[in-house]
């Protein structure tokens, strides 16, 4: 009887181990499927991240180009404004100079007229 009891005990342990291994394999297959899905999602997210990074770099480059163009236009406008101010200043200065010359000429003519009148 001891011998029979030992065999049953051996079969029972063996059966329990097989059941345990089977359950572990089933759980492994479930986890492996989840792992594979997670890996696919990671690859998809990495592609999206790379695409977004490239898009942001392109957008930043467009903004830099636009800001540079705006800066250059501002510089050009400043040059035109400065040239206009110089032109206006020269114009005012020339008018003052012409007025001064006109007044000197007028004074000269008046003094000559007075000299002729007194003679």
C-alpha positions in Angstrom: 0.0 0.0 0.0 2.8 2.3 0.7 4.0 1.8 -2.8 0.6 2.6 -4.3 0.2 5.6 -2.1 3.7 6.9 -3.3 2.7 6.5 -6.9 -0.6 8.4 -6.4 1.3 11.1 -4.6 3.8 11.3 -7.4 1.0 11.5 -10.0 -0.8 14.1 -8.0 2.4 16.3 -7.7 3.1 15.7 -11.3 -0.4 16.7 -12.3 -0.3 19.8 -10.1 3.0 20.8 -11.7 1.6 20.3 -15.2 -1.4 22.3 -14.3 0.8 25.1 -12.9 3.0 25.1 -15.9 0.0 25.2 -18.2 -1.4 28.1 -16.3 1.9 29.9 -16.4 2.1 29.3 -20.2 -1.4 30.7 -20.6 -0.6 33.8 -18.6 2.7 34.2 -20.5 0.8 34.1 -23.8 -1.6 36.7 -22.5 1.2 38.9 -21.3 3.2 38.4 -24.5 0.2 39.6 -26.6 0.0 42.7 -24.3 3.7 43.2 -24.6 3.6 43.0 -28.4 0.8 45.5 -28.5 2.7 47.8 -26.2 5.8 47.5 -28.4 3.7 48.4 -31.5 2.2 51.4 -29.6 5.7 52.5 -28.6 6.9 52.3 -32.2 3.8 54.3 -33.4 4.4 57.0 -30.8 8.0 57.2 -31.7 7.1 57.8 -35.4 4.5 60.4 -34.3 7.1 62.1 -32.1 9.6 62.2 -34.9 7.0 63.6 -37.3 6.0 66.3 -34.8 9.7 67.2 -34.2 10.3 67.6 -37.9 7.2 69.6 -38.3 8.2 71.9 -35.4 11.7 72.3 -36.9 10.2 73.3 -40.2 7.8 75.7 -38.6 10.6 77.3 -36.6 12.7 77.7 -39.7 9.7 79.4 -41.5 9.3 81.7 -38.5 13.0 82.5 -38.5 12.8 83.3 -42.2 9.8 85.5 -41.7 11.4 87.3 -38.7 14.5 87.9 -40.8 12.4 89.3 -43.6 10.5 91.6 -41.2 13.8 92.7 -39.7 15.2 93.5 -43.1 12.1 95.4 -44.1 12.3 97.4 -40.8 16.0 98.2 -41.6 15.0 99.4 -45.0 12.1 101.5 -43.7 14.5 103.0 -41.1 16.9 103.9 -43.9 14.1 105.5 -45.9 12.9 107.4 -42.9 16.5 108.7 -42.1 17.0 109.7 -45.8 13.6 111.5 -45.6 14.6 113.3 -42.4 18.0 114.3 -44.0 16.2 115.6 -47.1 13.7 117.6 -44.9 16.5 119.0 -42.8 18.4 120.1 -45.9 15.3 121.6 -47.3 14.6 123.6 -44.1 18.3 124.6 -43.9 18.3 125.7 -47.6 15.1 127.7 -47.1 16.7 129.5 -44.1 19.9 130.1 -46.1 17.8 131.4 -49.0 15.8 133.7 -46.7 19.0 135.0 -45.1 20.5 135.7 -48.5 17.3 137.3 -49.7 17.2 139.6 -46.6 20.8 140.5 -47.1 20.1 141.3 -50.8 17.0 143.3 -49.8 19.0 145.2 -47.2 21.7 145.9 -49.8 19.2 147.2 -52.3 17.5 149.4 -49.7 20.8 150.8 -48.6 21.7 151.6 -52.2 18.3 153.1 -52.7 18.7 155.3 -49.6 22.2 156.3 -50.7 20.9 157.3 -54.1 18.0 159.2 -52.6 20.3 161.1 -50.3 22.7 162.1 -53.0 
